[in-house]
Amino acid sequence: MRIRVKVCCISSVEEARMAIRAGADALGLVGPMPSGPGVVADDLAAAIVRSVPPPIATFMLTSETSADEIVAHQQRVGANTIQLVDAVPAGTYAQIRAALPAVKIVQVIHVVDERNLAEALQAVAEGADALLLDSGNPTLVIKELGGTGRVHNWQISRQIVDASTVPVFLAGGLRPDNAREAIQTVVPFGLDICSGVRTNGHLDPDKLRAFLEAVR
Ligand SMILES: O=C(O)c1ccccc1N[C@@H]1O[C@H](COP(=O)(O)O)[C@@H](O)[C@H]1O
């Protein structure tokens, strides 16, 4: 199966073009977050979304947890996919779907221990279109909701992939030199990458090429 690649933390129309030229299937735009290096303002995210041609998917990362705020965020940015980087109350997906029927919902699970398997299956049961397994720590006073550059326990991620009935993306500390091992260990639907293809915060065409070569 062809592994899908989502290039996250896109911060300009030029970076979006570079990622698409290199072979990205999806782009990530990081909204306001309690921490992390990849945040872009909503108006810039909206301009990037408008520049992206089909069939490339645009994922809007949101740390909002109420349906009204999540819907308002999507309406400012216009992305076709919402990536929820924090846990949301039961019933939130249904409320989002009622307001935005054409928009896909991806739930992030921050993988720490075996308890995350139940959390992942609950998100699937609630109707998430896909899962994304990352390495944040939402229990910190200042929440870490992604963009950590750290890998997590891939054996737990593999258990989630095996149990999930929806596609699962793997994120967290992925780089050109660990991408193949990640695919072999976790067998995800796709990989999601931010810091591993950047140099001094900028998307690096050489690292991006090396990553895509390693993956495909
Ligand atoms: O990048 C950020 O600033 C960020 C902040 C809060 C939530 C998510 C964020 N980025 C996402 O984190 C993954 C993993 O990043 P990395 O590859 O470990 O650096 C990234 O793919 C984005 O989806």
The ligand as an SDF file (V2000), in Angstrom:
LIG
                    3D

 23 24  0  0  0  0  0  0  0  0999 V2000
    4.0730   21.9520   15.5230 O   0  0  0  0  0  0  0  0  0  0  0  0
    3.4380   22.4900   16.4310 C   0  0  0  0  0  0  0  0  0  0  0  0
    3.7000   23.6240   16.8580 O   0  0  0  0  0  0  0  0  0  0  0  0
    2.2970   21.7740   17.0410 C   0  0  0  0  0  0  0  0  0  0  0  0
    1.7590   22.3200   18.1980 C   0  0  0  0  0  0  0  0  0  0  0  0
    0.6870   21.7210   18.8210 C   0  0  0  0  0  0  0  0  0  0  0  0
    0.1310   20.5800   18.2470 C   0  0  0  0  0  0  0  0  0  0  0  0
    0.6750   20.0020   17.1040 C   0  0  0  0  0  0  0  0  0  0  0  0
    1.7700   20.5720   16.4920 C   0  0  0  0  0  0  0  0  0  0  0  0
    2.3420   19.9790   15.3690 N   0  0  0  0  0  0  0  0  0  0  0  0
    2.0480   18.6140   15.0300 C   0  0  0  0  0  0  0  0  0  0  0  0
    2.8900   17.7270   15.7320 O   0  0  0  0  0  0  0  0  0  0  0  0
    3.2850   16.6530   14.8460 C   0  0  0  0  0  0  0  0  0  0  0  0
    4.5780   16.0790   15.2730 C   0  0  0  0  0  0  0  0  0  0  0  0
    5.6180   17.0280   15.1500 O   0  0  0  0  0  0  0  0  0  0  0  0
    7.1380   16.5490   15.0270 P   0  0  0  0  0  0  0  0  0  0  0  0
    7.2730   15.8770   13.6760 O   0  0  0  0  0  0  0  0  0  0  0  0
    7.3650   15.6230   16.1820 O   0  0  0  0  0  0  0  0  0  0  0  0
    7.9410   17.8060   15.1150 O   0  0  0  0  0  0  0  0  0  0  0  0
    3.3470   17.3240   13.5060 C   0  0  0  0  0  0  0  0  0  0  0  0
    3.2690   16.4340   12.4670 O   0  0  0  0  0  0  0  0  0  0  0  0
    2.1800   18.2750   13.5780 C   0  0  0  0  0  0  0  0  0  0  0  0
    1.0060   17.5370   13.2030 O   0  0  0  0  0  0  0  0  0  0  0  0
  1  2  2  0
  2  3  1  0
  2  4  1  0
  4  5  1  0
  4  9  2  0
  5  6  2  0
  6  7  1  0
  7  8  2  0
  8  9  1  0
  9 10  1  0
 10 11  1  0
 11 12  1  0
 11 22  1  0
 12 13  1  0
 13 14  1  0
 13 20  1  0
 14 15  1  0
 15 16  1  0
 16 17  2  0
 16 18  1  0
 16 19  1  0
 20 21  1  0
 20 22  1  0
 22 23  1  0
M  END
$$$$
